Amino acid sequence: MTEVQWLIGFHVVGAFLFVSGAVAVGALHALATRCEKPSEVAFLLGLTRPAVAVVGVGALLTLGLGAWLVDYEGWDWGDGWIAAALLLWIASVILGAVGGRVARHARYLAQRLAADGDRPSDELRRALADPIAQALNYGSFLAVVAVLALMIWKPGA
């Protein structure tokens, strides 16, 4: 295998981790919104922590190896598809981080409620269904999908 094949291969592994971690976080959060007991919500939101770490590893791999590929292949950072992918990557990371803060606070609330009788709570339900956090998280995921599309089709390359 050539060096560029190794770079592309590990870049794709990073993309897989980035996307699969984001899907796992979204699925666990969606499951948590359907639970009544705070202990169940706390458990499911607790499972998002390793998935978020997977997203972080994937994000770093895609960025680092993507930058290496741009240099190795002699592409220009000003090429539209590269600049757009980088901006969308940044947007995805920022939107996901800000939206994820609400879920982290919901997990803390669920843990407190679980320790205090484990009864359903309107406050927890509202925290899980926060429309701003949902919009941020959906926006983050759509940005990831757009980055993937740019990386696959490389318009103008």
Secondary structure, DSSP 8 states (H G I E B T S, - for coil): --HHHHHHHHHHHHHHHHHHHHHHHHHHHHHHHT--SHHHHHHHHHHHHHHHHHHHHHHHHHHHHHHHHHHHHT--TTSHHHHHHHHHHHHHHHHHHHHHHHHHHHHHHHHHHHHTT----HHHHHHHT-HHHHHHHHHHHHHHHHHHHHHHH-TT-
